[in-house]
Amino acid sequence: MTAPQKFKIEVEADNGLWHDVRDDKGALLVFDDEASARAKLSELYPILVQMEKYAGGKRTRVIRILVDEDDDWPKKPVAG
């Protein structure tokens, strides 16, 4: 069974490193569709999103979260 596609948003810091956008409690913001992710991105970073349209350069992005259903990495045993 294929897992549903999820999306996250990232913002580039002044030092050139990309960072995930998180909520007030530190949890990663995850969206069920790209349109919702882009809407939240525009809500949180309206100036950066508008600057990208006119000034060039990219400081924000929406990323598709890849699901690895065939993960062959050994599973760690559950302690207990």
SULWO-V555162 format. One record per residue. N is the residue number from 1. RES is the residue in one small letter. SS is DSSP state (@ for helix, = for strand, . for the rest). PSI is psi as a letter, one per 30 degrees, with the letter a starting at -180 (999 if undefined). D_CENTER is the distance of its C-alpha to the mean C-alpha in Angstrom with 2 decimals. Layout:
N:RES:SS:PSI:D_CENTER  N:RES:SS:PSI:D_CENTER
This chain:
1:m:.:k:23.34  2:t:.:k:19.98  3:a:.:k:17.01  4:p:.:k:15.23  5:q:.:k:12.16  6:k:=:l:8.84  7:f:=:l:5.60  8:k:=:l:2.17  9:i:=:k:3.01  10:e:=:l:5.00  11:v:=:k:8.76  12:e:=:k:11.67  13:a:.:l:14.40  14:d:.:f:18.04  15:n:.:g:18.63  16:g:.:f:16.34  17:l:.:k:13.78  18:w:=:k:10.00  19:h:=:k:8.53  20:d:=:k:5.60  21:v:.:k:6.61  22:r:=:l:8.95  23:d:.:a:11.83  24:d:.:f:15.47  25:k:.:g:16.08  26:g:.:g:13.39  27:a:.:k:11.48  28:l:=:k:7.73  29:l:.:k:6.86  30:v:=:k:6.66  31:f:=:l:8.37  32:d:.:f:11.27  33:d:.:l:11.39  34:e:@:e:10.03  35:a:@:e:12.61  36:s:@:e:11.54  37:a:@:e:8.00  38:r:@:e:10.09  39:a:@:e:12.70  40:k:@:e:10.88  41:l:@:e:9.66  42:s:@:e:13.37  43:e:@:e:14.59  44:l:@:e:13.07  45:y:.:i:13.66  46:p:@:e:16.48  47:i:@:e:18.40  48:l:@:e:15.83  49:v:@:e:14.94  50:q:@:e:18.73  51:m:@:e:19.61  52:e:@:f:17.63  53:k:@:e:19.92  54:y:@:e:23.07  55:a:@:f:22.84  56:g:.:l:20.89  57:g:.:k:18.40  58:k:.:k:14.65  59:r:.:f:12.93  60:t:=:l:9.71  61:r:=:l:7.50  62:v:=:k:5.57  63:i:=:k:4.88  64:r:=:k:7.10  65:i:=:j:7.37  66:l:.:k:10.98  67:v:.:k:13.61  68:d:.:i:16.64  69:e:.:f:19.50  70:d:.:h:22.11  71:d:.:j:21.16  72:d:.:g:24.53  73:w:.:k:23.77  74:p:.:k:26.42  75:k:.:k:25.59  76:k:.:k:26.75  77:p:.:k:29.49  78:v:.:k:28.92  79:a:.:k:31.12  80:g:.:999:33.62
